[in-house]
Amino acid sequence: MNEKATVKSKIFLKGMKDGAPIGLGYFAVSFSIGITAKNTGLNALQGLFLSLLNNASAGEMAGLSSIAARTSLITLAVVMLVTNARYLLMSCALSQKFSPDTPFYHRLLIAFDITDEIFGIGISYHGYLEPAYMYGAFLTTIPMWAAGTVLGIVVGNILPQIIVNALSVAIYGMFLAVVIPPCRKNKVITGVVITSFVLSYISKYIPFISKTSESIRVIILTLIISGTAALLFPIKDDEEEEKTNA
């Protein structure tokens, strides 16, 4: 194995390591989704493909609600598009982390599984984002998401509701584990995160914004908060930092 392949292997394993706790959180959350899928009428095989092709809790729940309501395929597609619209914004932001010579097919494949948590570890990656890192993270997250859904369909209704609710809380603890380390290193990021929490709560009561879907609210707040932070606290390029430190 040459040196380049060895480096990529290490990056891939790091992606698996960083994705492991996310995968455990996904397993807990998708378990409750599996219960909903079963109540909607889906079997284990259908639930497996549902979660393999759609790694988004809000998106899957919206889709299952549409299926239960017997909506048309067009309506279902629109609901899924609106619910998952924020991932378009995340994909655009994450694309800036790749080296300019990164092949298009890597960008396309990685865009398939951009979730809130995967975006978090991807955007926090030091330097240019390596496709191998993302593929490693996918390997320990996508199967767990699908497995949790299948298990929820098979045995979910056997467990007491209090246990299912407890499992669903795990995703929030996992998300905090992704956010807290960068906050400890950078006060600006801490302020942005706190502002995001506050404005996300307030947005539920603002007349116009509160009537939009959760995904649309996330997009609006992301543009406002990130745009304001970029204007007030711009990050210098490496060349500018070198000139400043010289």
N, C-alpha and C positions, 0 to 999 in steps of 0.2 A: 504493500500500500504506500503510495507516494505521500509527500508531505501535505499537499493540497487536500487529498482525500482524508487524511488524518485530522486536519483542522476542521473540515466539514463534519466529520463524524463526532468530534467533540462538541461542535455547535449544535448538532442534531440531538445529542444526549442532553445538553443543557436545556434545549427546548422541551424535551420530555420531562426533565426534572421540574422545570418551572410550570409545566402544564399539569403535573400530577395533582397538586392540591385543587386546581380548578376542576379537573376531572371528577374528583371526589365530591365537590360542591355540585357539579352538574348531575351526578348520579342521584344525589338527594332530591334535587329540584325536579328532575325528569321523572322521578318515581311518582310524584303527585300528578304529573301530566299524564302518566300511564293510566292512573285511576280514572282521570277525566276521559281519556281516549276509550277506555273500556265502557264507561257509561254512555259514550257517544255511539258505541256499536262497533268499534274497531277491534280486530283480533291482534294477536301478538306480532304476526308477520307484517301487518299493515302498520302497526305502531313502530316497528323496527325501521321500516323505510321512511316513515313520517319524520322520525328523529334523525336519521342519517342524512336526510335531504334538507332539513330545516332545524338548525341549531339555535333556536330562539324561543325562550319560554313564552313571552308575550305573543309572538307570532303564532306559535303552535296553539296556544289557548284561544286566540282569536279565530284561527282556522277551525279548531274543533267546535267552537260555538257556532260558526257559520255552517259547518256540516250538520250539527244537531238541529239547526233551524231549517235545514234543507234548502239553503240558498242556491242560486245558480252558480255555475263555474266562473262566470264573469265577475259576479259580486264577490265570490271567494277570492279571486285573484286581486281585485282592488283592495279588499280588506287586508290581505297579506302584504301588498305593496305599501299601503299606508302605515301599517303596524311596524314593518321592518325598515321604513324609509331612513331612519337614522343611520343605518349601516352603510348607506351610500355616502353619507358625510364622513363616517369613520374610515371608509376605504380610501376616499380622496386624501384624507389627512395622513393615513398610514403609507400611502404610495410615495409620499415625500421622504420617507425613511429609507427607501431602497436606493441602491446605487443606480446612477443613470443608465448603466449598461445591463441592468437586470432584464432578462428576456420577458416578453409579454406574457408567455404562458405561465410563468411563475406568478406574476401579478394576478392573472385571472384565477388560477387555482387557489391562491391564498385569499382572494376576495370572497371565495365561496363560504369560508368559515369565520368571517369577522364577527365576533361577538363583543359584548362590553368588556369581558374579562380578557379575552385574547387580544383585543385592541390595547388594553391596559399594559400587558406585558410587552407587547410589540412596540408600542410607542416609547416605552421606558428602556428599550434595548440600547446599549451604548454604541454609538457609531452607526454606520449603515446597517440596516436590518437584513440579515441573511435568510434567504428562503429556507435553508436547512433548519434554522431555529424554529420557524413557524410550522414546518412539517412535523418536527419533533413534538411541538405543543399539540398539534392536531391529533397525533397518534395516541396521546394520553387523555384527550378530552372528548373527541367525537364518539369513540366506542363506549365510553362511560355514560354519555348522554343517551345513546341509543339503548344501552343495557338497562339503564334505570327505567326508561319508558316501558320496555318489554317486561321487566320485573313488576312494575306497577300494574300492568294489565293482567299479569298472571296471578299475583298474590296480593296486590294492593288492597283489595277490599277485605282481606282477612285481618289486616292489622287495625288496631284501634285508631280512631281519628286523631287523637292527641299525639301519637307517634308520627303519623304522617305530617302533621303540622310542625312538629319539632324538626323533622328532616328538611322541610321547606325553608326553615330559617338558616340553614347552613350556608346557602348561597350568599347571604349578606355578610357573614363572617369572612367568607373566602374573598369577597370583593374588597373588604376593608384590608385584608392582608396584602392585596395588590396595591392599594392606594397609600397606605400608611408609610411604607419605607421612603418613597419619593418626598412625601410631606415632611418627614423628619430632616431631610437634607436641604430642602428649599422652602423658605418662608413664603415665597410668592405662590408656589403650588399649594401650600397649606391654605393661604387666603382664598385662592381660586376654588378649592374643594369646599371650604366652608360656605363661600358665597353660592356655590352651586346647590348645596343642600338647602340653604335658606330660600333661594329663589325658586327652587323646585317645589318647595312646600307652598310658598306664596302664590305660585302660578296656578295652583288648583282653585284659587278664589278670585283671580282676576277675571272680570266679565268675559272678555273676548277669548283670551287664551285658554281659560278653563273649559270652554266648549269644544276645543280641538282634541284630537286623540293624543294619547301619551307620547307616541312617537314624534308627532309634530311639535309638541311642547319641548321635547328633548332637543330637537333640531333648532328651534327658535332660541332656547336658552344657551345652547352650545355656541351658536353664532355670536350672540350678544356677549357672553362671558369670555369666550376665547378671543374674540375680536378686541374687546376692551383690554384684556390682559396683554395681548400682543402689542397694542399701541402704548400702554403704560410701562410695560416691562419687556421690551424686545430682547430676544436672545441674539447675542453677537455671533457672527460666523467665526470659524476657526482662524481665518486670516486676520479678521479685525481684532480678535483677542490677542494674537501674536504681536500685532502692531501696538496694541495698547500696553502689553506687558514689556515690550522692548524698551 
